[in-house]
């Protein structure tokens, strides 16, 4: 397959309305399991990082979580998150949910170039670990034109109704 004439992946996402698939040869049955990367892997052209996530990112709303026990998000946490999105009039296809559990060295610039987010919510994560100035918990902020919100992780909110209420008061207008 030849090289794309357009190199800007976010622009291509806006221009292309159909899904494209790259077909690979099947791996041998005896092949060892692939290693989990410690950093965000580069795309085949070596330009921008590529991330695994849930959703379609149709509204450029990025949700970052750190769930060490699951590939993306536990079923219970996913159900809670979907209820939050539904209360905001959104669906899974409107957002991108990324688990940062095995990624090291992920930067705001990498996230911004891949997802082109207008809003990012950090569940149980510090914005500082992505190179963003510190934000207060449940205190919205803006960095490089992107609205940001850091909040508690799902377990903390499930255990404390006051934390859940504090988060919702901010999230419903975010």
Secondary structure as UniProt FT lines:
FT   HELIX           9..15
FT   TURN            29..30
FT   TURN            44..45
FT   STRAND          54..55
FT   TURN            58..59
FT   STRAND          61..65
FT   TURN            68..69
FT   HELIX           75..87
FT   TURN            88..89
FT   HELIX           92..94
FT   STRAND          95..99
FT   TURN            101..102
FT   HELIX           108..115
FT   STRAND          119..123
FT   HELIX           127..130
FT   STRAND          141..143
FT   TURN            144..145
FT   STRAND          146..151
FT   HELIX           154..159
FT   HELIX           161..171
FT   TURN            172..173
//
